[in-house]
């Protein structure tokens, strides 16, 4: 029996209607082990980001089974999946997705409050301090650099203490030096917390820091996953 915290079995997904219909994922089988760092790589349009969204329960599959942290997401209601995601999965996007009229502290704390977590603002302050923004709590996204905004997004994703972190091109909107700092932060944090990491990236250096790489092409996993020596 494997210690898979994410298990996709024969997963397929089609998006669009009629002539615009695209078979995005085709018979995907994938296991991700607990505490593993996995990079999803491949050309644009290969289905990488859609695969992440399936793992997060943000896209519903047409066929197959998606099991995350022992819960079968297939067949659950939107509300059930959302509640499960809030407890179990942190998500970091390329474009930060911060609320512009909320401070850094509020951006991290409000999702915790909405989930009914006690001490939301105290937890948010701790997470922002952990990502090096303890002195930027009252700043709005427009007053922060791109790297600082991504740090807020990482703090927001990690504040609920999820067992799984998924990241979609987390350094894609950043310059090389800032991207390296963000990558260092992500990998050091997941190692310290024992968090399972699945990330999509076009950056071979970032992908190479993952213990395993999964290569996709045309909606399929192209070849056996490649185990890598973590180059951290």
N, CA, C and O of each residue as an XYZ file, in Angstrom:
928
protein
N       0.841     -1.195      0.000
C       0.000      0.000      0.000
C       0.878      1.247      0.000
O       1.742      1.379      0.866
N       0.683      2.162     -0.942
C       1.499      3.356     -1.034
C       0.978      4.431     -0.098
O      -0.183      4.424      0.311
N       1.883      5.364      0.232
C       1.504      6.485      1.080
C       1.126      7.672      0.194
O       1.618      8.782      0.397
N       0.249      7.439     -0.793
C      -0.151      8.483     -1.729
C      -1.161      9.409     -1.076
O      -2.215      8.967     -0.618
N      -0.834     10.704     -1.035
C      -1.771     11.684     -0.505
C      -2.659     12.236     -1.622
O      -3.728     12.789     -1.362
N      -2.201     12.077     -2.871
C      -2.992     12.443     -4.056
C      -2.985     11.240     -4.990
O      -1.922     10.703     -5.301
N      -4.159     10.815     -5.438
C      -4.253      9.670     -6.345
C      -5.290      9.963     -7.425
O      -6.476     10.123     -7.137
N      -4.831     10.029     -8.662
C      -5.718     10.200     -9.816
C      -5.725      8.894    -10.594
O      -4.668      8.370    -10.945
N      -6.910      8.372    -10.861
C      -7.040      7.090    -11.548
C      -7.903      7.258    -12.795
O      -9.100      7.531    -12.700
N      -7.284      7.093    -13.965
C      -7.974      7.107    -15.254
C      -8.815      8.379    -15.423
O      -9.969      8.321    -15.850
N      -8.222      9.519    -15.084
C      -8.929     10.800    -15.090
C      -8.924     11.418    -16.486
O      -7.876     11.531    -17.122
N     -10.103     11.813    -16.951
C     -10.250     12.514    -18.223
C     -11.125     13.742    -18.024
O     -12.031     13.746    -17.190
N     -10.840     14.787    -18.803
C     -11.594     16.034    -18.705
C     -11.654     16.702    -20.069
O     -10.635     16.883    -20.736
N     -12.863     17.065    -20.472
C     -13.089     17.795    -21.712
C     -13.680     19.158    -21.379
O     -14.604     19.253    -20.571
N     -13.152     20.213    -21.995
C     -13.652     21.560    -21.789
C     -14.191     22.122    -23.097
O     -13.723     21.764    -24.178
N     -15.185     23.010    -22.988
C     -15.761     23.621    -24.178
C     -16.895     22.791    -24.743
O     -17.173     21.682    -24.287
N     -17.547     23.361    -25.755
C     -18.687     22.724    -26.389
C     -18.525     22.727    -27.909
O     -17.879     23.610    -28.475
N     -19.109     21.747    -28.544
C     -19.153     21.712    -30.010
C     -17.783     21.748    -30.640
O     -16.894     20.983    -30.264
N     -17.611     22.648    -31.610
C     -16.353     22.724    -32.358
C     -15.190     23.185    -31.490
O     -14.031     22.929    -31.816
N     -15.495     23.865    -30.383
C     -14.429     24.373    -29.513
C     -14.067     23.390    -28.407
O     -13.258     23.707    -27.535
N     -14.656     22.212    -28.437
C     -14.404     21.224    -27.392
C     -12.960     20.720    -27.459
O     -12.446     20.393    -28.529
N     -12.325     20.665    -26.292
C     -10.933     20.213    -26.202
C     -10.827     19.146    -25.121
O     -11.280     19.336    -23.992
N     -10.224     18.028    -25.485
C      -9.992     16.946    -24.528
C      -8.700     17.280    -23.785
O      -7.611     16.945    -24.253
N      -8.816     17.939    -22.630
C      -7.665     18.524    -21.952
C      -6.839     17.482    -21.206
O      -5.610     17.517    -21.258
N      -7.495     16.561    -20.517
C      -6.810     15.492    -19.801
C      -7.309     14.150    -20.318
O      -8.509     13.946    -20.501
N      -6.363     13.234    -20.551
C      -6.701     11.970    -21.181
C      -6.152     10.807    -20.365
O      -4.955     10.521    -20.395
N      -7.038     10.144    -19.638
C      -6.699      8.904    -18.936
C      -5.458      9.051    -18.057
O      -4.496      8.290    -18.168
N      -5.513     10.046    -17.190
C      -4.382     10.355    -16.316
C      -4.374      9.433    -15.099
O      -5.378      9.311    -14.397
N      -3.243      8.793    -14.857
C      -2.981      8.066    -13.617
C      -1.786      8.737    -12.937
O      -0.718      8.867    -13.534
N      -1.972      9.154    -11.700
C      -0.880      9.833    -10.999
C      -1.031      9.639     -9.495
O      -2.103      9.873     -8.938
N       0.038      9.215     -8.845
C       0.109      9.163     -7.390
C       1.186     10.142     -6.930
O       2.283     10.173     -7.487
N       0.871     10.937     -5.918
C       1.847     11.827     -5.288
C       1.957     11.402     -3.838
O       0.958     11.354     -3.120
N       3.166     11.096     -3.407
C       3.374     10.604     -2.050
C       3.378     11.743     -1.045
O       3.718     12.881     -1.370
N       2.999     11.419      0.171
C       3.002     12.394      1.252
C       4.412     12.964      1.445
O       5.392     12.220      1.437
N       4.505     14.263      1.616
C       5.749     15.015      1.827
C       6.605     15.119      0.568
O       7.711     15.657      0.627
N       6.130     14.627     -0.551
C       6.900     14.675     -1.795
C       6.816     16.065     -2.436
O       5.824     16.774     -2.267
N       7.865     16.445     -3.173
C       7.825     17.646     -4.010
C       7.813     17.191     -5.462
O       8.723     16.494     -5.911
N       6.774     17.591     -6.192
C       6.555     17.120     -7.555
C       6.395     18.311     -8.495
O       5.568     19.189     -8.250
N       7.173     18.342     -9.558
C       7.056     19.376    -10.572
C       6.323     18.837    -11.793
O       6.685     17.784    -12.319
N       5.298     19.549    -12.247
C       4.568     19.188    -13.462
C       5.113     20.060    -14.588
O       4.996     21.285    -14.536
N       5.701     19.444    -15.593
C       6.348     20.189    -16.672
C       5.783     19.738    -18.018
O       5.139     18.694    -18.123
N       6.044     20.558    -19.052
C       5.566     20.245    -20.390
C       5.253     21.521    -21.146
O       5.223     22.598    -20.550
N       5.020     21.426    -22.440
C       4.753     22.620    -23.250
C       3.425     23.270    -22.893
O       2.571     22.654    -22.257
N       3.260     24.525    -23.312
C       1.991     25.220    -23.111
C       0.868     24.437    -23.769
O       1.025     23.906    -24.869
N      -0.274     24.370    -23.080
C      -1.418     23.648    -23.619
C      -1.400     22.162    -23.384
O      -2.253     21.442    -23.904
N      -0.433     21.680    -22.601
C      -0.342     20.232    -22.379
C      -1.278     19.738    -21.284
O      -1.448     18.531    -21.114
N      -1.898     20.675    -20.526
C      -2.832     20.269    -19.481
C      -2.299     20.399    -18.076
O      -2.940     19.945    -17.128
N      -1.139     21.010    -17.919
C      -0.496     21.082    -16.597
C      -1.358     21.822    -15.577
O      -1.653     21.299    -14.503
N      -1.756     23.037    -15.923
C      -2.536     23.839    -14.969
C      -3.895     23.212    -14.709
O      -4.397     23.265    -13.586
N      -4.495     22.620    -15.732
C      -5.780     21.948    -15.540
C      -5.634     20.785    -14.570
O      -6.522     20.539    -13.754
N      -4.527     20.074    -14.656
C      -4.275     18.980    -13.719
C      -4.222     19.495    -12.289
O      -4.773     18.865    -11.387
N      -3.567     20.630    -12.067
C      -3.551     21.217    -10.728
C      -4.956     21.574    -10.258
O      -5.317     21.337     -9.105
N      -5.745     22.147    -11.166
C      -7.098     22.542    -10.789
C      -7.966     21.330    -10.447
O      -8.851     21.418     -9.596
N      -7.716     20.214    -11.101
C      -8.427     18.969    -10.772
C      -8.034     18.498     -9.377
O      -8.892     18.095     -8.592
N      -6.747     18.549     -9.068
C      -6.285     18.140     -7.745
C      -6.913     19.013     -6.660
O      -7.250     18.531     -5.579
N      -7.065     20.308     -6.962
C      -7.638     21.243     -5.993
C      -9.155     21.183     -5.934
O      -9.764     21.830     -5.083
N      -9.771     20.421     -6.816
C     -11.225     20.360     -6.847
C     -11.862     21.567     -7.495
O     -13.059     21.799     -7.327
N     -11.083     22.345     -8.236
C     -11.607     23.521     -8.930
C     -12.107     23.192    -10.333
O     -12.796     24.002    -10.953
N     -11.768     22.025    -10.826
C     -12.318     21.494    -12.076
C     -12.854     20.100    -11.807
O     -12.205     19.293    -11.142
N     -14.041     19.820    -12.327
C     -14.644     18.493    -12.157
C     -14.321     17.630    -13.364
O     -14.422     18.076    -14.507
N     -13.934     16.399    -13.101
C     -13.531     15.503    -14.185
C     -14.758     14.855    -14.821
O     -15.810     14.736    -14.192
N     -14.604     14.435    -16.088
C     -15.667     13.717    -16.783
C     -15.654     12.237    -16.438
O     -16.696     11.583    -16.410
N     -14.464     11.722    -16.177
C     -14.328     10.290    -15.895
C     -13.122     10.087    -14.996
O     -12.205     10.907    -14.964
N     -13.138      8.979    -14.265
C     -12.031      8.660    -13.378
C     -12.301      9.089    -11.949
O     -13.376      9.593    -11.625
N     -11.302      8.881    -11.098
C     -11.438      9.147     -9.666
C     -10.294     10.024     -9.185
O      -9.130      9.793     -9.513
N     -10.651     11.039     -8.399
C      -9.672     11.932     -7.786
C      -9.774     11.764     -6.276
O     -10.811     12.054     -5.680
N      -8.694     11.294     -5.662
C      -8.655     11.101     -4.219
C      -7.543     11.964     -3.648
O      -6.397     11.883     -4.089
N      -7.883     12.791     -2.666
C      -6.917     13.696     -2.049
C      -7.026     13.556     -0.538
O      -8.109     13.690      0.032
N      -5.906     13.288      0.099
C      -5.864     13.138      1.566
C      -6.931     12.171      2.062
O      -7.568     12.400      3.090
N      -7.111     11.095      1.319
C      -8.048     10.052      1.719
C      -9.498     10.320      1.382
O     -10.356      9.482      1.662
N      -9.799     11.478      0.783
C     -11.165     11.836      0.422
C     -11.357     11.746     -1.084
O     -10.576     12.316     -1.845
N     -12.390     11.035     -1.517
C     -12.720     10.970     -2.944
C     -13.510     12.229     -3.293
O     -14.633     12.415     -2.824
N     -12.918     13.087     -4.118
C     -13.580     14.346     -4.472
C     -14.671     14.140     -5.512
O     -15.645     14.891     -5.566
N     -14.496     13.116     -6.336
C     -15.476     12.831     -7.372
C     -16.836     12.569     -6.736
O     -16.965     11.700     -5.873
N     -17.845     13.317     -7.160
C     -19.192     13.111     -6.649
C     -19.579     13.990     -5.480
O     -20.757     14.052     -5.126
N     -18.611     14.682     -4.860
C     -18.947     15.588     -3.771
C     -19.563     16.876     -4.322
O     -19.314     17.242     -5.471
N     -20.360     17.556     -3.513
C     -20.959     18.826     -3.924
C     -19.896     19.918     -3.937
O     -18.824     19.749     -3.357
N     -20.192     21.046     -4.602
C     -19.275     22.176     -4.641
C     -18.944     22.659     -3.235
O     -17.786     22.952     -2.937
N     -19.958     22.745     -2.362
C     -19.742     23.212     -1.000
C     -18.858     22.246     -0.214
O     -17.992     22.673      0.550
N     -19.079     20.946     -0.403
C     -18.253     19.960      0.288
C     -16.800     20.052     -0.155
O     -15.884     20.000      0.666
N     -16.599     20.191     -1.467
C     -15.232     20.285     -1.989
C     -14.567     21.570     -1.505
O     -13.395     21.559     -1.128
N     -15.311     22.680     -1.513
C     -14.755     23.958     -1.068
C     -14.331     23.896      0.398
O     -13.259     24.380      0.763
N     -15.174     23.300      1.231
C     -14.840     23.173      2.651
C     -13.608     22.287      2.842
O     -12.737     22.595      3.655
N     -13.541     21.194      2.093
C     -12.391     20.303      2.178
C     -11.122     21.016      1.705
O     -10.071     20.908      2.335
N     -11.228     21.742      0.593
C     -10.071     22.467      0.058
C      -9.555     23.486      1.070
O      -8.344     23.623      1.244
N     -10.453     24.196      1.735
C     -10.048     25.199      2.708
C      -9.261     24.622      3.869
O      -8.418     25.304      4.451
N      -9.525     23.385      4.205
C      -8.823     22.729      5.309
C      -7.527     22.062      4.882
O      -6.606     21.918      5.686
N      -7.450     21.655      3.620
C      -6.445     20.667      3.224
C      -5.431     21.163      2.202
O      -4.291     20.699      2.192
N      -5.829     22.104      1.338
C      -5.010     22.479      0.191
C      -4.781     23.984      0.173
O      -5.732     24.764      0.219
N      -3.516     24.389      0.106
C      -3.168     25.781     -0.139
C      -2.830     25.963     -1.609
O      -2.243     25.075     -2.227
N      -3.196     27.107     -2.172
C      -2.989     27.348     -3.597
C      -2.257     28.669     -3.802
O      -2.645     29.695     -3.244
N      -1.195     28.637     -4.607
C      -0.462     29.847     -4.990
C      -0.526     29.964     -6.505
O      -0.168     29.028     -7.221
N      -0.983     31.114     -6.995
C      -1.116     31.343     -8.427
C      -0.004     32.263     -8.934
O       0.671     32.933     -8.152
N       0.171     32.281    -10.243
C       1.166     33.150    -10.867
C       0.839     34.623    -10.629
O       1.741     35.437    -10.431
N      -0.450     34.967    -10.649
C      -0.868     36.371    -10.628
C      -1.299     36.871     -9.251
O      -1.983     37.890     -9.158
N      -0.915     36.181     -8.192
C      -1.076     36.598     -6.803
C      -2.534     36.542     -6.323
O      -2.812     35.945     -5.283
N      -3.476     37.160     -7.070
C      -4.897     37.160     -6.721
C      -5.148     37.730     -5.323
O      -5.937     37.179     -4.555
N      -4.481     38.824     -5.003
C      -4.756     39.520     -3.754
C      -5.915     40.494     -3.950
O      -6.157     40.968     -5.060
N      -6.626     40.786     -2.871
C      -7.732     41.739     -2.920
C      -7.144     43.138     -2.753
O      -6.574     43.436     -1.704
N      -7.268     44.008     -3.767
C      -6.513     45.269     -3.764
C      -6.883     46.238     -2.655
O      -6.042     47.032     -2.233
N      -8.128     46.196     -2.168
C      -8.531     47.151     -1.128
C      -8.418     46.571      0.272
O      -9.006     47.101      1.215
N      -7.665     45.484      0.412
C      -7.367     44.916      1.725
C      -5.866     44.960      1.962
O      -5.080     44.796      1.029
N      -5.469     45.182      3.205
C      -4.057     45.166      3.562
C      -3.498     43.743      3.458
O      -4.241     42.773      3.308
N      -2.178     43.652      3.541
C      -1.557     42.327      3.545
C      -2.126     41.470      4.668
O      -2.434     40.295      4.468
N      -2.265     42.067      5.853
C      -2.804     41.317      6.993
C      -4.229     40.848      6.716
O      -4.573     39.701      6.999
N      -5.041     41.715      6.173
C      -6.430     41.350      5.888
C      -6.512     40.283      4.799
O      -7.348     39.383      4.881
N      -5.657     40.373      3.785
C      -5.667     39.371      2.717
C      -5.404     37.976      3.251
O      -5.952     36.999      2.743
N      -4.574     37.881      4.266
C      -4.261     36.573      4.847
C      -5.304     36.166      5.881
O      -5.656     34.990      5.976
N      -5.803     37.131      6.657
C      -6.692     36.802      7.773
C      -8.128     36.545      7.355
O      -8.780     35.663      7.913
N      -8.635     37.297      6.387
C     -10.059     37.214      6.062
C     -10.482     35.803      5.639
O     -11.522     35.332      6.101
N      -9.716     35.100      4.772
C     -10.125     33.720      4.457
C     -10.205     32.824      5.690
O     -11.058     31.939      5.761
N      -9.318     33.050      6.662
C      -9.372     32.276      7.901
C     -10.629     32.613      8.695
O     -11.282     31.728      9.249
N     -10.961     33.900      8.745
C     -12.183     34.312      9.437
C     -13.420     33.697      8.791
O     -14.311     33.196      9.477
N     -13.460     33.743      7.455
C     -14.615     33.195      6.746
C     -14.761     31.693      6.984
O     -15.868     31.154      6.951
N     -13.633     31.027      7.225
C     -13.662     29.586      7.511
C     -13.942     29.298      8.977
O     -13.994     28.138      9.385
N     -14.124     30.362      9.781
C     -14.431     30.180     11.190
C     -13.240     29.837     12.065
O     -13.397     29.295     13.158
N     -12.026     30.162     11.569
C     -10.834     29.854     12.360
C     -10.676     30.870     13.496
O     -10.743     32.073     13.246
N     -10.469     30.420     14.721
C     -10.213     31.354     15.827
C      -8.841     32.000     15.678
O      -7.920     31.399     15.125
N      -8.711     33.229     16.175
C      -7.420     33.906     16.142
C      -6.902     34.150     14.747
O      -5.702     34.024     14.502
N      -7.793     34.500     13.815
C      -7.396     34.625     12.406
C      -6.324     35.684     12.198
O      -5.355     35.448     11.476
N      -6.483     36.837     12.817
C      -5.523     37.919     12.588
C      -4.181     37.632     13.252
O      -3.134     38.009     12.725
N      -4.205     36.986     14.376
C      -2.944     36.586     15.018
C      -2.200     35.563     14.156
O      -0.983     35.650     13.990
N      -2.940     34.598     13.613
C      -2.325     33.595     12.739
C      -1.773     34.245     11.479
O      -0.687     33.892     11.018
N      -2.525     35.205     10.916
C      -2.077     35.898      9.710
C      -0.798     36.678      9.977
O       0.110     36.697      9.146
N      -0.731     37.317     11.130
C       0.476     38.084     11.463
C       1.685     37.160     11.577
O       2.776     37.505     11.121
N       1.498     35.993     12.180
C       2.598     35.033     12.291
C       3.061     34.572     10.911
O       4.262     34.479     10.654
N       2.102     34.282     10.021
C       2.471     33.795      8.693
C       3.203     34.876      7.895
O       4.162     34.573      7.187
N       2.769     36.110      8.000
C       3.441     37.188      7.278
C       4.845     37.414      7.822
O       5.772     37.692      7.062
N       5.001     37.296      9.136
C       6.346     37.395      9.706
C       7.230     36.259      9.189
O       8.417     36.457      8.929
N       6.648     35.076      9.044
C       7.411     33.908      8.587
C       7.909     34.070      7.159
O       8.932     33.489      6.795
N       7.196     34.858      6.333
C       7.639     35.076      4.952
C       8.382     36.403      4.804
O       8.598     36.878      3.689
N       8.769     36.995      5.930
C       9.600     38.193      5.895
C       8.854     39.494      5.723
O       9.446     40.492      5.311
N       7.549     39.512      6.033
C       6.756     40.728      5.849
C       6.139     41.220      7.155
O       5.066     41.822      7.150
N       6.808     40.967      8.256
C       6.281     41.395      9.537
C       6.154     42.899      9.671
O       5.387     43.389     10.501
N       6.909     43.643      8.852
C       6.842     45.103      8.904
C       5.977     45.687      7.789
O       5.989     46.898      7.571
N       5.217     44.830      7.071
C       4.416     45.317      5.940
C       2.937     44.958      6.116
O       2.191     44.913      5.138
N       2.517     44.706      7.343
C       1.169     44.205      7.601
C       0.090     45.145      7.096
O      -0.932     44.691      6.581
N       0.299     46.445      7.236
C      -0.748     47.414      6.910
C      -0.646     47.940      5.483
O      -1.397     48.840      5.107
N       0.259     47.401      4.689
C       0.415     47.845      3.310
C      -0.597     47.149      2.402
O      -0.924     45.978      2.595
N      -1.080     47.886      1.416
C      -2.000     47.344      0.421
C      -1.191     46.735     -0.726
O      -0.030     47.098     -0.916
N      -1.790     45.807     -1.502
C      -1.049     45.175     -2.599
C      -0.367     46.174     -3.537
O       0.756     45.942     -3.985
N      -1.046     47.282     -3.831
C      -0.455     48.281     -4.727
C       0.780     48.951     -4.166
O       1.528     49.589     -4.907
N       1.006     48.819     -2.866
C       2.177     49.404     -2.215
C       3.311     48.386     -2.055
O       4.359     48.697     -1.488
N       3.093     47.187     -2.552
C       4.072     46.113     -2.418
C       4.667     45.765     -3.773
O       4.010     45.906     -4.805
N       5.916     45.309     -3.767
C       6.544     44.815     -5.001
C       5.920     43.485     -5.393
O       5.177     42.885     -4.616
N       6.225     43.025     -6.610
C       5.710     41.734     -7.054
C       6.136     40.604     -6.144
O       5.336     39.725     -5.822
N       7.394     40.619     -5.725
C       7.869     39.572     -4.829
C       7.172     39.606     -3.487
O       6.862     38.564     -2.910
N       6.923     40.824     -2.984
C       6.216     40.945     -1.710
C       4.769     40.474     -1.837
O       4.239     39.832     -0.930
N       4.135     40.793     -2.960
C       2.763     40.320     -3.161
C       2.704     38.791     -3.191
O       1.781     38.186     -2.645
N       3.701     38.175     -3.835
C       3.701     36.712     -3.863
C       3.963     36.139     -2.478
O       3.454     35.067     -2.149
N       4.745     36.830     -1.665
C       4.954     36.390     -0.286
C       3.641     36.435      0.503
O       3.356     35.539      1.299
N       2.845     37.488      0.274
C       1.530     37.551      0.921
C       0.672     36.380      0.468
O      -0.004     35.746      1.277
N       0.704     36.094     -0.845
C      -0.091     34.985     -1.368
C       0.345     33.650     -0.768
O      -0.490     32.787     -0.497
N       1.655     33.480     -0.560
C       2.161     32.254      0.056
C       1.707     32.170      1.511
O       1.291     31.110      1.978
N       1.788     33.295      2.224
C       1.322     33.320      3.611
C      -0.154     32.966      3.687
O      -0.572     32.214      4.567
N      -0.946     33.507      2.763
C      -2.385     33.205      2.739
C      -2.626     31.717      2.492
O      -3.484     31.107      3.130
N      -1.862     31.134      1.560
C      -2.044     29.718      1.241
C      -1.664     28.815      2.410
O      -2.277     27.768      2.618
N      -0.652     29.225      3.172
C      -0.136     28.368      4.237
C      -0.784     28.625      5.595
O      -0.623     27.826      6.518
N      -1.508     29.724      5.724
C      -2.083     30.077      7.026
C      -2.999     29.003      7.617
O      -2.981     28.801      8.832
N      -3.805     28.301      6.795
C      -4.649     27.231      7.372
C      -3.886     25.957      7.732
O      -4.490     24.971      8.155
N      -2.550     25.972      7.564
C      -1.716     24.797      7.824
C      -2.136     23.603      6.967
O      -2.368     22.518      7.501
N      -2.239     23.786      5.648
C      -2.672     22.678      4.796
C      -1.590     21.608      4.674
O      -0.399     21.893      4.798
N      -2.019     20.393      4.432
C      -1.059     19.324      4.207
C      -0.506     19.320      2.799
O       0.525     18.702      2.533
N      -1.192     20.014      1.885
C      -0.816     20.032      0.474
C      -0.742     21.473      0.003
O      -1.640     22.268      0.282
N       0.324     21.816     -0.712
C       0.439     23.119     -1.363
C       0.571     22.888     -2.856
O       1.438     22.133     -3.297
N      -0.294     23.539     -3.644
C      -0.136     23.487     -5.091
C       0.171     24.892     -5.589
O      -0.402     25.871     -5.112
N       1.072     24.977     -6.545
C       1.550     26.272     -7.028
C       1.598     26.246     -8.551
O       2.226     25.370     -9.146
N       0.930     27.214     -9.177
C       0.865     27.301    -10.631
C       1.750     28.444    -11.099
O       1.374     29.611    -10.980
N       2.924     28.120    -11.629
C       3.906     29.106    -12.087
C       4.149     30.184    -11.021
O       3.972     31.370    -11.299
N       4.548     29.791     -9.814
C       4.637     30.760     -8.718
C       5.680     31.844     -8.919
O       5.623     32.878     -8.255
N       6.641     31.631     -9.827
C       7.662     32.654    -10.094
C       7.504     33.266    -11.478
O       8.370     34.022    -11.919
N       6.413     32.950    -12.169
C       6.262     33.336    -13.571
C       6.172     34.823    -13.808
O       6.537     35.283    -14.890
N       5.696     35.609    -12.833
C       5.556     37.057    -12.997
C       6.678     37.836    -12.323
O       6.565     39.047    -12.133
N       7.747     37.160    -11.965
C       8.812     37.789    -11.197
C      10.123     37.768    -11.967
O      10.341     36.899    -12.811
N      11.002     38.733    -11.673
C      12.330     38.707    -12.285
C      13.128     37.544    -11.704
O      12.716     36.926    -10.722
N      14.253     37.257    -12.309
C      14.998     36.041    -11.965
C      15.432     36.022    -10.503
O      15.286     35.004     -9.827
N      15.964     37.137    -10.013
C      16.461     37.166     -8.637
C      15.310     37.019     -7.638
O      15.417     36.273     -6.665
N      14.208     37.735     -7.886
C      13.054     37.646     -6.985
C      12.426     36.261     -7.055
O      12.005     35.704     -6.041
N      12.367     35.711     -8.269
C      11.835     34.369     -8.430
C      12.628     33.348     -7.638
O      12.060     32.429     -7.046
N      13.929     33.511     -7.629
C      14.781     32.590     -6.866
C      14.479     32.709     -5.368
O      14.425     31.703     -4.661
N      14.282     33.938     -4.890
C      13.951     34.136     -3.479
C      12.619     33.473     -3.120
O      12.489     32.843     -2.071
N      11.634     33.624     -4.010
C      10.326     33.009     -3.765
C      10.440     31.491     -3.786
O       9.833     30.811     -2.958
N      11.217     30.952     -4.732
C      11.427     29.504     -4.784
C      12.089     29.006     -3.503
O      11.691     27.983     -2.946
N      13.104     29.739     -3.041
C      13.775     29.367     -1.791
C      12.776     29.328     -0.642
O      12.792     28.412      0.180
N      11.900     30.342     -0.597
C      10.903     30.411      0.461
C       9.949     29.225      0.406
O       9.670     28.604      1.432
N       9.449     28.908     -0.783
C       8.508     27.799     -0.922
C       9.150     26.483     -0.491
O       8.576     25.738      0.303
N      10.335     26.201     -1.014
C      10.942     24.902     -0.733
C      11.388     24.780      0.726
O      11.262     23.711      1.324
N      11.905     25.859      1.296
C      12.312     25.781      2.701
C      11.100     25.609      3.610
O      11.160     24.896      4.612
N       9.995     26.271      3.252
C       8.796     26.187      4.083
C       8.164     24.801      4.019
O       7.810     24.238      5.055
N       8.019     24.249      2.826
C       7.381     22.930      2.739
C       8.258     21.864      3.385
O       7.748     20.897      3.952
N       9.578     22.038      3.301
C      10.457     21.073      3.968
C      10.306     21.165      5.476
O      10.230     20.143      6.159
N      10.261     22.380      5.998
C      10.159     22.554      7.448
C       8.832     22.040      7.990
O       8.766     21.526      9.107
N       7.776     22.183      7.194
C       6.439     21.806      7.674
C       6.011     20.412      7.240
O       4.968     19.921      7.671
N       6.801     19.778      6.399
C       6.414     18.462      5.909
C       5.231     18.505      4.962
O       4.454     17.553      4.884
N       5.095     19.619      4.235
C       3.972     19.807      3.321
C       4.256     19.137      1.978
O       5.381     19.185      1.480
N       3.239     18.519      1.402
C       3.347     17.959      0.053
C       3.219     19.105     -0.945
O       2.291     19.908     -0.851
N       4.145     19.185     -1.899
C       4.155     20.270     -2.881
C       3.979     19.710     -4.283
O       4.687     18.788     -4.688
N       3.025     20.278     -5.021
C       2.876     19.996     -6.448
C       2.883     21.339     -7.161
O       2.044     22.197     -6.886
N       3.831     21.522     -8.081
C       3.901     22.805     -8.766
C       4.023     22.621    -10.267
O       4.608     21.654    -10.754
N       3.455     23.577    -10.984
C       3.591     23.667    -12.437
C       4.592     24.761    -12.744
O       4.518     25.844    -12.165
N       5.520     24.500    -13.640
C       6.489     25.515    -14.021
C       7.042     25.256    -15.413
O       7.153     24.113    -15.856
N       7.391     26.361    -16.100
C       8.154     26.271    -17.343
C       9.653     26.396    -17.078
O      10.463     26.224    -17.988
N      10.017     26.693    -15.849
C      11.410     26.964    -15.489
C      12.118     25.649    -15.144
O      11.796     25.030    -14.130
N      13.071     25.217    -15.965
C      13.733     23.938    -15.685
C      14.532     23.950    -14.387
O      14.698     22.909    -13.751
N      15.026     25.115    -13.993
C      15.774     25.203    -12.733
C      14.836     24.972    -11.554
O      15.163     24.229    -10.629
N      13.674     25.610    -11.593
C      12.692     25.420    -10.525
C      12.192     23.975    -10.504
O      12.075     23.372     -9.437
N      11.898     23.426    -11.672
C      11.434     22.035    -11.743
C      12.493     21.086    -11.187
O      12.173     20.089    -10.540
N      13.754     21.412    -11.448
C      14.846     20.558    -10.995
C      15.013     20.514     -9.492
O      15.694     19.635     -8.966
N      14.397     21.455     -8.796
C      14.466     21.439     -7.339
C      13.476     20.449     -6.725
O      13.566     20.128     -5.540
N      12.539     19.973     -7.530
C      11.576     18.984     -7.051
C      12.213     17.602     -7.041
O      13.073     17.292     -7.866
N      11.782     16.784     -6.101
C      12.316     15.426     -6.024
C      11.856     14.582     -7.209
O      12.518     13.614     -7.583
N      10.713     14.954     -7.799
C      10.191     14.188     -8.933
C       9.615     15.144     -9.963
O       9.049     16.180     -9.614
N       9.762     14.794    -11.229
C       9.139     15.554    -12.297
C       8.168     14.663    -13.062
O       8.455     13.500    -13.345
N       7.007     15.239    -13.392
C       6.000     14.568    -14.207
C       5.849     15.386    -15.479
O       5.474     16.558    -15.428
N       6.140     14.773    -16.619
C       6.112     15.498    -17.894
C       4.809     15.206    -18.625
O       4.412     14.052    -18.787
N       4.148     16.284    -19.064
C       2.886     16.142    -19.785
C       3.021     16.619    -21.227
O       3.814     17.508    -21.537
N       2.241     16.015    -22.081
C       2.134     16.452    -23.470
C       0.754     16.049    -23.989
O       0.336     14.899    -23.854
N       0.065     17.009    -24.578
C      -1.235     16.763    -25.212
C      -2.215     16.056    -24.271
O      -2.938     15.147    -24.678
N      -2.226     16.487    -23.014
C      -3.208     15.964    -22.069
C      -2.865     14.643    -21.433
O      -3.680     14.083    -20.701
N      -1.686     14.133    -21.689
C      -1.274     12.840    -21.128
C       0.038     12.995    -20.369
O       0.829     13.897    -20.647
N       0.256     12.102    -19.404
C       1.569     12.001    -18.785
C       2.442     11.245    -19.779
O       2.182     10.088    -20.110
N       3.487     11.933    -20.247
C       4.227     11.471    -21.410
C       5.128     10.286    -21.128
O       5.256      9.384    -21.955
N       5.752     10.288    -19.963
C       6.739      9.259    -19.644
C       6.720      9.020    -18.147
O       6.140      9.810    -17.402
N       7.343      7.945    -17.696
C       7.402      7.743    -16.250
C       7.986      8.953    -15.547
O       8.906      9.600    -16.048
N       7.436      9.248    -14.374
C       7.922     10.392    -13.605
C       9.410     10.233    -13.346
O       9.887      9.129    -13.085
N      10.143     11.341    -13.417
C      11.582     11.320    -13.247
C      11.929     11.715    -11.820
O      11.589     12.809    -11.371
N      12.604     10.825    -11.112
C      13.059     11.154     -9.765
C      14.307     12.009     -9.868
O      15.222     11.696    -10.630
N      14.345     13.082     -9.107
C      15.466     13.999     -9.164
C      16.100     14.101     -7.785
O      15.420     13.982     -6.766
N      17.412     14.323     -7.766
C      18.060     14.673     -6.507
C      17.750     16.135     -6.261
O      18.087     16.990     -7.080
N      17.119     16.424     -5.152
C      16.697     17.803     -4.872
C      17.918     18.722     -4.884
O      18.848     18.550     -4.096
N      17.897     19.704     -5.797
C      19.030     20.617     -5.960
C      18.750     21.896     -5.193
O      18.751     22.986     -5.764
N      18.516     21.762     -3.924
C      18.183     22.926     -3.124
C      19.421     23.485     -2.478
O      19.346     24.479     -1.755
